[in-house]
Amino acid sequence: DAGVIQSPRHEVTEMGQEVTLRCKPISGHDYLFWYRQTMMRGLELLIYFNNNVPIDDSGMPEDRFSAKMPNASFSTLKIQPSEPRDSAVYFCASLDSLSYEQYFGPGTRLTVT
Amino acid sequence: DQQVKQNSPSLSVQEGRISILNCDYTNSMFDYFLWYKKYPAEGPTFLISISSIKDKNEDGRFTVFLNKSAKHLSLHIVPSQPGDSAVYFCAASLNSGGSNYKLTFGKGTLLTVNP
């Protein structure tokens, strides 16, 4: 298996623009997580899905952030409009509920200028 | 409000010696703990875990110790190798019978193992 795939790996955009981050989980995994990593706050959980259904979105910072999982093999995290303080590395992870191990993707480094 | 704290941002050790990474937590309801390792430009990878019903778990060179009364866990790496140089994250969860997979992470400790 190729592991968790994220795209793009790097994104540079201007303030006010819409940003869409993409994730393909490991096939067969029934949980998907979106995290954000910053120097100040470390690794924070934004939202997670089980069988494509959002279970907990309490970590989503504000209404500018939204996440979808239209099917078992694809999820998006959208920021609209983007702001400089959204600059961070965003990770996607997936998990098989028979195990406790979350498998992380390589991350998307987002820079908003 | 950091529920999982790694108070040492960095640690430097000599190859062959023991590395000890520490983690404290504030939520007494946490009952499952994990350590992840992260290399630059990669995502975190699972290293080792421990349930609150145990006080020690060992996997090769890696051992995790849990002190529930002190709300403290530590990761020991013996012997340390240069390839262990990475950021180590401590994470905790409310297992709740095995259906809660939400993890709360610490900010990480950068371990450097010098040859």
Boltz contact constraints between the chains, C-beta under 6 A:
constraints:
  - contact:
      token1: [A, 31]
      token2: [B, 101]
      max_distance: 6.0
  - contact:
      token1: [A, 42]
      token2: [B, 105]
      max_distance: 6.0
  - contact:
      token1: [A, 42]
      token2: [B, 107]
      max_distance: 6.0
  - contact:
      token1: [A, 43]
      token2: [B, 105]
      max_distance: 6.0
  - contact:
      token1: [A, 91]
      token2: [B, 43]
      max_distance: 6.0
  - contact:
      token1: [A, 95]
      token2: [B, 101]
      max_distance: 6.0
  - contact:
      token1: [A, 101]
      token2: [B, 46]
      max_distance: 6.0
  - contact:
      token1: [A, 104]
      token2: [B, 43]
      max_distance: 6.0
  - contact:
      token1: [A, 104]
      token2: [B, 44]
      max_distance: 6.0
  - contact:
      token1: [A, 105]
      token2: [B, 43]
      max_distance: 6.0
  - contact:
      token1: [A, 106]
      token2: [B, 42]
      max_distance: 6.0
  - contact:
      token1: [A, 106]
      token2: [B, 43]
      max_distance: 6.0
  - contact:
      token1: [A, 107]
      token2: [B, 43]
      max_distance: 6.0
